[in-house]
Structure formats: structure tokens, C-alpha cells
Amino acid sequence: MEKKIEHTTVSTNGINMHVASIGSGPPILFLHGFPELWYSWRHQLLSLSSLGYRCIAPDLRGYGDTDAPQSANEYTVFHIIADVIGLLDSLGIDQVLLVGHDWGANIAWYFCLLRPDRVKALVNMSVPYRPRNPKVKFVDGLRMLFGDDFYICRFQEPGEIEEDFAQMDTAKLITKFLTSRNPKPPCIPKEVGFKGLPDPPSLPSWLSEEDIDYYAKKFNQKGFTGGLNYYRAMNLNWELTAAWTGVQIKVPVKFIVGDLDITYNIPGAKEYIHNGGFKRDVPFLQEVVVMEGVAHFLNQERPDEVSNHIYDFFKKF
């Protein structure tokens, strides 16, 4: 699979960024989530490049073979978007078709908010747009909703969750993350820890030992702090984006989510997505696709379907 995919390192915004790319034609930029890598887009890179697109999937700041500054203050959306803009500049790309999932989706929303001039259209997955509430910081709002054990709240204290993760084999931990099909908001009491999460009976057909090993190897080399720092910068993002309160996302958008995804089952999410709130904040939202029987990692669980959804939308542009 990797034979056709090229791997390069690009220097951008003060860091070295590892980039996987394949194909030629209109550029598509893929942004991964947590705990993931460029590798999460392996299927889409191959299928969309074969349909005539130049597919580009970086390891984002903190992940894989890209540099990982230690401080959470260096993981604001302004840092991440500057990394990505620098990448596009170095590749000589003015405008992209953008695809995001999980944290990558969050970054993609901010990308469209801050630099809509660089985005032709967006296919975003799993995480709907969350407009900034000027009265409540992001993490504080989640704490009020779900309590201190909610996973995003547990991720806040530097070093604490890294210690929890270190008590488990990395391959096993990655498997637990990628194969979870429980749509309830994940609350992980300290005394239970992530090792207390149920083990999957066996790997699903869409995930191989080889896939798990690739992720595990990279996270063993890099650690999890970089990825966790995105969560630790959430309240700082809230402070820094005050000037964008109430600003709409003015880019054509298609949104895809699995009906078993945690993000789709958070109280109020379905109402927001389907009853007009989402369309109010993202006026050029053109399609919402809810995939039945599909959990959070939909781009890996249903790769062909997801690639077709991306192609069907992007061919209009």
C-alpha cells in the first residue's frame, strides 16, 4: 500500500512536518484526529488519487514523524493552522479541498473560520461545528455537562493521562480507541483508568494487526503528549478566538457522521445538526450524511463509502 504513497518532510512554521502524498490534479488536504496519524487516510489517499486528485495527508503537529513541541501552549488552533498554511505555501498550493475527522475536523472548522480564502470546499466528519459561547470556556462547559471523569476533562492535567496510558501496551490501547462502539460519552474514573475499558473480542474486518502495529510503533516513538496537548489548549483557543464569536463558516460543506459516534449522541447534538442550528452557523452546509451502524472512525470502518461521499461532493468544484 505504501509503495505508491510518497513520504516527505516539509519545514513549516518552525517545525518539520511529515507529509504523505500521492497523485496529481486538484489538491485534497486530509487532517487526522486523535489518537491517529496520516495513516488513518490510507484508503482515501489511494482511492481519490486514482480518481484524479492530488492527495496530501500530514502527520499534524505532535504526531508521528512530525515535530512535537512539549508545551500545550504551542498547540492552539493558530499554531496548527499556521503549520498547515505553511505546508500549502511550500507545495505552491493556493486553494484546497479540505477533509477533516475528529480533531482534524475541529481544525478544519477553524481553518474555514480563519482562512476561508484557502478552502474551496470542506467534507468534515464526526465533529460538527461548535460555535464559541462567550460565557463558557470549552472545557468548563464539558465539565458542567459530564463531570470531571469525562475523557476531555481527564486529559487536561499534563502527565496524568500519559501515566495512565503507560500502564498498558500501546497496541492494546490503540485497539481500544479505534474499535470502541459505545455511543455514550466516555467517562473514565481515575481509579479505573483506560486499562479498565473493555477489550474488543477480536479485531474488526476493517482493522488489521499490521494497522495497529503501525500506530503503536509511532506512538511508542513519539508518546501521546503532542496529541493530548490539543485538548489542553482548548480553553486557550476559547480565549484567543474571542474576536470570531458569532462568525459563520462561509465555505461549502458536506458533513458525515456515524449514528454510533459519541459526538452524534452527545445531548443536543442531533437537534443542533438536524433542526437548523448547524445550518445557521454554517450557511453553505449542503449535505448531512448519517451512516447507519457506523462508529467514530468511519473513514477506516467504511473506507469505500467515505471516499465515494468525498468524491461526489468535490467533483462539483
C-alpha positions in Angstrom: 0.0 0.0 0.0 2.7 2.5 0.9 4.6 1.8 -2.2 2.8 4.4 -4.2 2.4 6.8 -1.4 5.4 9.3 -1.2 6.7 10.5 2.1 8.4 13.9 2.5 9.4 16.3 5.3 8.4 19.9 4.9 9.7 22.7 7.1 6.8 24.9 8.2 6.1 27.4 10.9 9.2 26.5 12.8 8.6 22.7 12.8 9.4 19.8 10.5 6.2 18.2 9.2 6.0 14.7 7.8 3.6 14.5 4.8 2.2 11.5 2.9 1.1 12.3 -0.7 0.0 10.7 -3.9 -1.5 11.6 -7.2 -1.8 14.7 -9.3 -4.8 17.0 -10.0 -6.8 19.3 -7.8 -5.3 19.1 -4.2 -7.2 17.5 -1.3 -5.8 18.1 2.2 -6.7 15.5 4.8 -6.5 16.3 8.5 -6.5 13.4 11.0 -7.6 13.2 14.6 -6.7 11.6 18.0 -5.0 9.1 18.5 -4.2 8.9 14.8 -1.8 9.7 12.0 -1.7 10.4 8.3 -2.2 6.6 8.1 -5.9 7.0 9.0 -6.4 8.3 5.5 -4.6 5.5 3.7 -7.7 4.2 1.9 -8.8 7.7 0.8 -5.3 8.6 -0.4 -5.3 5.6 -2.8 -8.9 5.8 -4.0 -9.1 9.6 -4.5 -5.7 9.8 -6.2 -6.9 7.2 -8.6 -9.9 9.5 -9.4 -7.6 12.3 -10.4 -6.8 14.2 -7.2 -3.5 15.2 -5.6 -4.0 13.8 -2.0 -2.0 15.2 0.9 -2.1 13.9 4.4 0.3 15.3 7.0 1.1 14.0 10.5 -0.1 17.0 12.4 2.0 18.8 15.0 2.7 16.4 17.9 2.1 13.2 15.9 4.1 10.5 14.1 7.1 11.8 12.2 6.3 15.5 12.7 7.9 17.5 15.4 6.2 17.7 18.8 6.8 20.8 20.9 6.3 20.0 24.7 4.2 22.9 25.8 0.4 22.7 25.4 0.5 26.5 24.7 2.1 25.6 21.3 -0.9 23.6 20.2 -3.5 26.3 19.7 -5.6 26.3 16.5 -3.5 29.3 15.4 -0.3 27.1 15.6 -1.9 24.1 13.8 -3.4 26.2 11.0 -0.2 28.1 10.5 1.6 24.7 10.2 -0.9 23.7 7.5 -0.9 27.1 5.7 3.0 26.9 5.6 2.7 23.4 4.2 0.4 24.5 1.4 2.6 27.5 0.7 5.7 25.3 0.4 3.8 23.0 -2.0 2.7 26.0 -4.1 -1.0 25.4 -3.4 -3.3 28.3 -3.2 -6.7 26.7 -2.5 -7.5 23.2 -1.3 -10.4 20.8 -1.0 -10.3 20.1 2.7 -11.3 16.9 4.6 -11.2 16.5 8.4 -12.1 14.0 11.0 -12.2 14.2 14.8 -9.6 16.8 15.9 -8.8 17.2 12.3 -12.5 18.2 11.8 -12.2 20.8 14.6 -9.0 22.2 13.0 -10.8 22.2 9.6 -13.7 24.3 11.0 -11.2 26.8 12.4 -9.3 26.8 9.1 -12.5 27.8 7.3 -13.2 30.4 10.0 -9.7 32.0 9.9 -8.6 31.4 6.3 -11.7 30.8 4.1 -9.7 32.2 1.1 -7.6 29.0 1.1 -10.5 26.5 1.1 -12.6 25.6 -1.9 -14.9 23.2 -0.1 -14.9 21.0 3.0 -16.0 17.5 3.8 -16.0 17.2 7.6 -16.6 14.1 9.7 -17.7 13.3 13.2 -17.3 16.7 14.9 -20.0 19.3 14.0 -19.1 23.0 14.2 -19.2 24.2 17.8 -19.8 28.0 17.9 -18.0 29.8 20.6 -20.1 30.6 23.7 -18.7 33.9 25.0 -19.9 33.0 28.5 -18.4 29.5 29.0 -14.9 28.2 28.2 -14.9 24.9 26.2 -13.6 22.6 28.8 -15.6 24.2 31.6 -18.8 23.6 29.6 -18.0 19.9 29.1 -17.1 19.6 32.8 -20.5 21.1 33.7 -22.2 18.7 31.3 -20.4 15.4 32.1 -18.3 15.9 35.2 -14.6 15.5 36.0 -14.4 12.0 34.7 -15.3 12.9 31.1 -12.3 12.0 29.0 -11.6 15.6 27.8 -11.5 16.7 31.4 -9.3 13.8 32.3 -6.9 14.8 29.5 -6.3 18.3 30.9 -3.6 17.7 33.6 -0.2 17.4 32.0 1.4 14.0 32.6 -1.5 12.4 34.4 -3.1 10.6 31.5 0.3 9.8 29.9 0.9 7.8 33.1 -2.4 6.1 32.8 -1.7 5.2 29.2 1.8 3.9 30.1 0.3 1.2 32.2 -1.0 -0.5 29.1 0.5 -2.0 26.0 0.3 0.7 23.3 -1.1 -1.6 20.7 -3.9 -2.7 23.1 -4.7 1.0 23.9 -4.9 2.0 20.2 -7.1 -1.1 19.6 -9.5 0.0 22.4 -9.7 3.5 21.0 -10.2 2.5 17.4 -12.7 -0.3 18.0 -14.9 1.3 20.6 -18.6 1.2 19.6 -20.1 2.6 22.8 -22.0 5.8 21.8 -22.2 7.0 25.4 -19.9 10.0 26.4 -16.7 8.3 27.7 -16.3 8.9 31.4 -13.1 7.3 32.8 -12.8 7.5 36.6 -9.2 7.9 37.8 -9.3 4.7 39.9 -10.4 2.7 36.8 -8.2 4.3 34.2 -8.1 3.5 30.5 -7.0 0.0 31.2 -10.4 -0.6 32.7 -12.1 -0.1 29.3 -13.4 -3.4 27.9 -11.1 -5.3 25.5 -12.6 -5.8 22.0 -13.3 -9.6 21.4 -11.2 -9.5 18.2 -10.2 -7.0 15.6 -12.9 -6.0 13.2 -12.5 -6.8 9.5 -11.5 -3.2 8.7 -8.6 -3.2 11.0 -5.5 -5.5 10.7 -2.7 -6.3 13.1 -0.4 -4.5 10.7 -2.5 -1.3 11.0 -2.4 -1.5 14.8 1.3 -2.1 14.8 1.9 0.9 12.6 0.0 3.2 15.0 1.6 1.6 18.1 5.1 1.9 16.7 4.7 5.6 16.0 3.1 6.4 19.4 5.8 4.3 21.2 8.4 6.6 19.5 6.6 9.9 20.0 4.4 9.4 23.0 0.9 10.8 23.5 1.7 14.3 24.9 1.5 16.0 21.5 -1.9 14.7 20.7 -3.2 15.4 24.3 -1.9 18.9 24.0 -4.7 19.7 21.5 -7.2 19.1 24.4 -5.1 21.1 26.8 -5.1 24.1 24.5 -9.0 24.1 24.2 -9.6 26.8 26.8 -6.7 28.9 25.4 -8.3 28.6 21.9 -11.5 29.9 23.5 -9.7 32.9 24.8 -7.8 33.6 21.6 -10.8 33.3 19.3 -13.0 35.9 21.1 -12.9 38.2 18.1 -14.6 35.4 16.0 -17.6 35.0 18.2 -20.7 34.6 16.1 -18.8 34.5 12.8 -20.3 32.0 10.3 -18.4 29.4 8.3 -18.7 30.6 4.8 -17.4 27.6 2.8 -19.4 24.9 1.0 -19.7 21.9 3.4 -20.7 18.3 3.5 -20.9 16.7 6.9 -20.7 12.9 7.6 -21.2 11.2 11.0 -21.9 7.6 12.1 -25.0 7.0 14.2 -22.9 5.2 16.8 -20.4 8.1 17.1 -20.1 9.6 20.6 -20.2 13.0 19.0 -23.6 12.3 17.5 -25.0 11.1 20.8 -23.9 13.9 23.0 -27.1 15.6 24.4 -28.3 18.3 22.0 -26.0 17.2 19.0 -28.8 15.6 16.9 -31.0 18.6 17.4 -28.3 21.0 16.5 -27.3 19.1 13.4 -30.8 18.4 12.1 -33.0 21.3 13.4 -31.4 24.3 11.9 -28.7 25.3 14.3 -25.9 23.8 12.2 -27.2 25.4 9.0 -27.5 28.8 10.8 -23.8 28.7 11.8 -22.7 27.0 8.5 -24.9 28.6 5.9 -23.4 26.8 2.9 -23.9 23.4 4.6 -25.1 21.4 1.6 -25.4 17.8 2.8 -25.6 15.9 6.1 -25.0 12.2 5.9 -25.7 9.9 8.9 -24.1 6.5 8.3 -26.1 3.7 10.0 -24.3 1.2 12.2 -21.1 3.1 12.0 -19.0 4.4 14.9 -16.4 7.2 15.3 -13.6 6.0 13.0 -15.8 6.0 9.9 -13.1 6.7 7.3 -11.4 3.5 8.3 -14.5 1.4 9.1 -16.3 2.2 5.8 -13.4 3.5 3.5 -15.1 3.0 0.1 -18.3 4.6 1.2 -16.5 7.6 2.7 -14.3 8.0 -0.4 -17.4 8.0 -2.6 -19.0 10.6 -0.4 -15.9 12.8 -0.7 -15.7 12.3 -4.4 -19.4 13.0 -5.0 -19.1 16.3 -3.3 -15.8 17.5 -4.5 -16.4 16.8 -8.2 -18.9 19.7 -8.2 -15.9 22.1 -7.6 
